[in-house]
Amino acid sequence: MKTQVIVRWFLASMLLLVTSGVSFSQEAAAVSQPETPLAGPVGQPAATAPAIAPDINSGDIAWMLVSSALVLMMTAPGLALFYGGLVRKKNILGVMMQCIILMGLMSTLWVVVGYSLAFDTSIAGGFVGGFNRVMLNGVKISGLGLTDIHKLTIPDLLFMVYQMMFFIITPGLICGAFAERMKFSAMVLFCALWGLLIYCPVAHWVWAADGMFNHANAVAKFGALDFAGGTVVHLISGVSALLCAIMLGKRLGFRQEPMPPHNLTYTFIGATMLWVGWFGFNAGSALAANAAAVSAFVATHMAAATGTLTWAGIEWFKRGKPSILGACSGCVAGLVCVTPAAGFVTPASGMILGVAAGIVCYFACTTIKSKFGYDDTLDAFGVHGVGGLAGALLTGVFSSVEIAGKGKGGLIEGNSQQLVNQVVAAGTALALAVVGTFIILKVVDALVGLRASQEDEIQGLDLSQHGEEGYIISY
């Protein structure tokens, strides 16, 4: 009862704050814009007409504020607990430190230059944005500017901060691959460079108005569908994670001594927080409180549900016992796989995506990992890389005209051409991630060194990198 009162008070307070702060939202935010190409079906010429600024909508603002908070919650405490419970006790604070530092570091980089690189007008033929919005220059606090290009009903500043939350969590996913052995200084430098040099260009390709793979860009030759970040977030982070795991080498004692998760209770709490936060991640990517958000919400939930059942069911069949770790892994795998498709597919298709994710990600995290022997500590590649690729490709198969028409622009139904588009976009992003990550790791290694010393690794990163162990602090 007390919880319900708190929740009601919180929601009422948030809505009161939002509505009182945006009283202007009932008036049209008339912004002078040059003629803007109107997005049409991929591969067809776009009509041209004077851009008309839409009205700011207070309901959309409220939903996007909540969605932004939900996505931030996915990094901490969601990811921090999910990953933290899977490492050994001597490294849990190191994992949590990575998450909170990324919240500060990536937020700052996003405001300084990241947002401009990702969403400013392209300076390289749809490859990357320019520098007109460095330090949020021209980003409106209470009006429309860049967002008017996308025909949104939320202020520029809110669009910016929502996208910031994706910029925070994406490098955080990579940390699962090199957990327990990368130096903290190396992690900070790597994530900063990776975010600016890999994430921002790929985000521009897929989501910027003139991005070379944006499905709503009428001049894009291979318009790809990525509703919430299957390629932009999960595929490139997962592939980069695999390369990190290989280049850093295996943990000391890998496959020679037991390395079980130290607290699966934390992992369960983190996984369920990720499930809830993912509604902001996927349904929030509709960028409005509309039918597309509802459709994405339901498809997301059903993919998580079937992913959970599939992974746990495989374990039950093969081992005779389902595990909480398997159920949590299946949940996340289903969420990853449905992310690019969420606003473009029916709930039934979402269920199929969840089943597919449960199967392929289980196989990747067990058979493939065992066969090749790489030490992806927390299966960042097996879940996010494989799940992201599966989702990106299956989006081209299951996208629906009825659903897609409610999403980000006029789309075409899943077919062979759309599947080709998905393959080209995913393959290009994968190539950039591999080459870029390799170069960045070499640079970081030359500057500060990548791996903690053998002594520090044995002691644990909590003490060796941060001087902390639980509640005991050593100076």
N, C-alpha and C positions, 0 to 999 in steps of 0.2 A: 504494500500500500504506500509506504514511504517512498519507494522507488518511483511509483507512478506519479506521485505528487511532484517529485524532483524533475522527472522528465517533462511533465506538463508545464511546470514553471520555466524550465529551460527553453522549451519550444515557444511558449508565449512571449518570453523575454526577447528571444531572437527575432521573432516576427515583429514585435513592437519596435525593436531597434531598427530593423530593416525598413519597415514602412515609414517610420518617422524620419529616417535619414534620406529617403528617396521620394519625398513628396512631389518632386518635380517629375516623377516617372509617368504621370498621367498626361503629360504634354509631349508633343512630338519633338524629338531632338534633331532639329533641322540642321544638317551638316552639309556644307557645300563640298561636293565630291566631283571629280572628273567622271566622264562616262565610263562605266564599268561593265565588262563582259558578263552577261548573265549565264550562269552555269547551265549547261544542257547535258543530255546524255553523252557518255564518253564516246569520243570518236566523231561526234557531230559538231558542226559549226555552232557557235553561240551567237544569239541575237545581241544587239547592242542597244542599250537604252539608258537614259540618265538615271544614275543611282538615286534611289529614294530612301532616306534614312528611316528605319523602322522606329516605332516607339519603344522606349525603355519600359520593361514590364516588371513590376515589383515582385510578382510571383516567381518569375524566372530568376530574379536576383536572389530571392530567398532560397530557392532550390540549389542554385549554383554556389552560394555561400556554404550551405550544408554539405554539398558534394565536395567542395574544396577541403573542408575539415575532415571529411571521411577519408579522402585519399591521403591526407597528411597522417592520419591515424594509422594508416596501413604501414608506414615506415616505422613509426614508434607510437604506441607500443607493439603494433602488430608484427612487423617483420623482426623487430628486436627480440621479442619473446619466441617467435617461431624458430628463428635461427639460434637464439641464445640457448634454448633448451636442447638443441641437437649437438652442440659442441661439448667438450669436456669442461668440467667445473672451473678449471684454471684459466679458461678463455672466455667465459661468458661476459665479463665486464668489457672485454675488448670488442666483442660483437656489438654490445649496446653502445659503446663509445663511438663506434663507426657510424651507427644509425643517427645518433644525435648530432655528431659533427657534420654529417652529410646534410642534415636539416638546416644547419647554419651556413655551411659552405656553399651548397648548391643554390640556396635561396639568394645569397649575395651575388653569386656569379650570374644567375638568371636576370636579376635586376640590372646589373652592370652592363652585360653584353649578350647573355644567352638568349633572352627573349627576342632581341633584335635579329640575331643570327637565324633563329628559327622561324620568325613570322614577319619580318620586314620584307619589303619588296625585293625580289631576287636581284643579285648582282652578277650572277653567273649562270644564266639560262635555266633557272629553276633548281640550281644545285644548292644554294645557301642564301640566306637573307643578307641584307646590307647592314649599315650601322646608323641608320636614321633614328632608331629607337634606343640607342645606348643610354643608360641611366633613365630609362622610361621617358625619353624625350618624345613629346607628342602623344603620350598615352594618357587619355582623359580619365579623370577621377569620377566624373558624374555624367559623362556623355559618350557618344559614339564617334569613333574614328576608324581605326583598323577593323573593329568589329562590324562596322557597317558594310565593309566589303563582304563579310560572311553572312550578312543579313541577320545579325543577331539582335537580341533585345536586352542585352546586358552591357554595362559600361566596359570600356577598354580595360580598365584596371582589374575588374573581376575576371575577365577572360585571361589576362596575364597571370593572375595569382592561381587560377585553376590549373593552367598549364605548368606553372612552377612546381606544383605537387608531383607531376609526372617526372619532371626533371630531377626531383629529389630522390624518388624511390628507384628509378631505373638503375643508377650505378650501385645502389644498395643491394640490388638483386645479385650483382656480380660478386659482391663480398662473400657470398656463400661458397664460392668455388675455392677461394684462397684463405678461408678461415683457418685460424690456428697457426699461420706461418708467415704472413706478409707483415713487414714493418709498418707501423702506423704512419710514419712520414711518407712512405711509398704509397700507401693507400690514399692518403689525402691528395698527393700530387697526381697519381694515376686517375682518380675519379674526376678531378678538376679538368684535366686535359681530355679525358674520354668524353665527358659531358659536352664540352665545347666543340671538339673536333669530330665526334662521331654522332652523338645524340642529336645535336642541333641541325646538322645537314639532313639527317634522315627524317627528322620531324618536319623540316621544311619541304622535303620531297613530297611527303604524304598529306600534310595538313595545311600548309601555306596556300593562299589563294592561287599563286602562280607556281606552285610546286610541280616538278616534272612527273610525279606519279599521283597527283591529286585527282580523284575521280570526278570532281566538280570542275576541273580545269579543262575546258573544251579543246584546248590545243595539246593536251597531254596525249601522247601516242599510246601509252600503256597505263590507263587510269586504274589504279588499284583501290580496293576497298579495305579500309582499316578504321573501324569505328572508334576504337578506344586504345589501340596500341599493340596489336599482335606483332606487327613488324617493328614499329617504332620503339616499343618498350621491351617486349619479351624475347623476340628473335635475336636482336642485336646484343642484348645483355647476356642471353644464354650462350651464344656463340663466343662472345668475348670472354665469358666465364670459363669456357672450356680451354681457350688458349692460355688464359692466366694459370689455370691448374696445371697445364702441361709445361709451361715455361718456368714456373716456380719449382716444379718437381714435387714429389710426394712428401707427405709429413713423415717425420722421424718415427719409425716403428710401424708404418702403414703395412697392413696385412701380416705383421709379425707379432703384434700385441693387440688386445681388445681395445677398441675406441668407441664404446657405446655412448649414446646420448645421455647426458647427465640428469636431465629433468624433462620428461615427456609431458608433464603437466603444463610447463611453460609453452611447449610446442603446441599443445591442444588449445590453450588460451589464445596464442598468437594466430593459429590457423582460423579459429572461429572469428577473431577480430578482422582478419583479412577477408573472410567471407562477407561480413557485414560491410566493411569498408569498400569492397569491390562494387557495391551498388552505386557509390559515388564515382568510382572509377569508370564503370561502364554506362550506367544510366545517366550519370552526369555528363557524359560525352555527347548527349543529345543537345547540350548547351541551352536547354530550356525545359520547363515543366510541361512537357507535351506528350503526345502519343508515342513518339519514338523513345522517350525515356521510359515509359511504361513497358513497351515491348522489350527494350534492352534489359530492364530490371527482371522481368519474368524469365527471359531466355538465360540470363546470367545465373539466376537461382537454380534453374533446372539443370544447367550444365554442371554446376557444383554438386548438386544432389546425385546425378548419375555418375559423375566422376568418383565421388566418395564410394558409392556402392560397387562400382566396377573394380577399383583398385583393391578394396577390402575383400570383394568376392573372389578375385584371383588369388589373393593370399589364402583365403579360407579353403579354396579348392586345392591349392598346391601344398600348403603347409598344415592344413587341418585347423588353423586358428587365424582369425583376422586380427590385425594389430591396430592400435590407435595411431601409430605412425603411418601405417598404410592408408587409413581412412583420411587422415589430415593431408597426406601427400596427394591422394586422389581428388580431394576437394580443391586443392590449389591447382592441380593439373587441369581439372575441368574449367576452372575460372580463367586460367591462362588461355586455353584453347578457344573459348567462346569470346574472348575480348575483341578480336578484330571483327567478329561477325555479329556481336550482340544486337546492334540496332538494325541489322539487315536480315535477320532470320526469325522464324516462328519459334515458339517454345518447344515444339516437337523436334525441330532441327537442333535447338540448343541441347536437348537431351541426347541426340545422336553425337553431337560434338563432345559432350561429357564422357560418353562411353568410349569414343575413339581416343580421347585424351588419357583416360584411365588405362587403356591397353598399351598405347605406344609409349607413354611416359613410364609405365611400370617396366616395360621391356628395356627402355633406354637406361633406367636407373639400376637395373639388375643385370640382365644378359650382356648388353653392349658395354657397360662400365666394367663388368667383370672380365670380358673378353679382351678389351684393350688395356685395362689396368691403370688408367689415369685416376688421379686422386682429386675428384671433384667433391670436396668435403661435404657439402650439403645439397648436392645434386641440382645445382643451379642450371647446368646445361640440360640434364635429363628432364627436368620439369619445364623450365622457361624456354630453353632453346628448342627442344623437340616439340613441346606443346605449342610454342609460338609459331613454329613453322607449319605444324599440322593445322592450326587454326587459320593461318593466313591462306593456305591452299584450299581448305574446305570452305572458306568463305566464298570462294569463287564457284563452288558447287551448290551451296545451299542458299545463297542470297535470293531474296524474293522481291519481285516488283512491288507487291502490295505493301510489304514492310519497308523496303528501301525507299519508296516514295515519301515516307514520313521522316527519313533520316537526313543526312547531310547532302542534299542536292539530288538531282534526277539521276537515277542509277539504272543499270540494266540487270536483268535476271541472271542468276548463275548459269553459265554455259561454258563452252570450250574456250571462247575468246576471253571471257573474264578470268578463267583459270590460267590462261597464258599470261594475262596481265598480272595476276597474283604471283606467278612464278618469276616473271621478270623483275618485279619490284622487290620481292623477297630475296632473290638471288643477288641483285645489286646491293641491297642493304647488307646482306651477309658478307659480300666481298669487301665492302668498305669496313665493316666491323673487324674482319680478320686482319686485313692489311693494316688498318689504323691501330688496332690494339697491339699488334706485333711491334710496330714502330714506337708507340707510346711506352710500352713495357721496356724496350731497349733504352729509350731516353731516360726513363725513371731509374732504371738500374744503373746507368752511367752517372746520374746525378746524386742519388741517395742510397742506392742499393735496394733490391726488391725484398729479399728474404731476411727474416730475423735470424740472429746467430743460433747455432746449435744449443748453446747454453740458455739463451733467452727462450727458445722454443720448448726446451725441457722444463724450464721454470714456469712457463705459461705466459701468455701475452698480457694478462691482467697485471701481474707484478712487473714484468720486464719492460712493458711499454707505457704503463700508467701508474705504477707504484701502488696499486690497490689490489686488495683481495677481499671481497665481501665488504665487511665493515672495518677491516683493518687497513690502515694507510701507513706505508713506510716512506719516510722522507730521506 
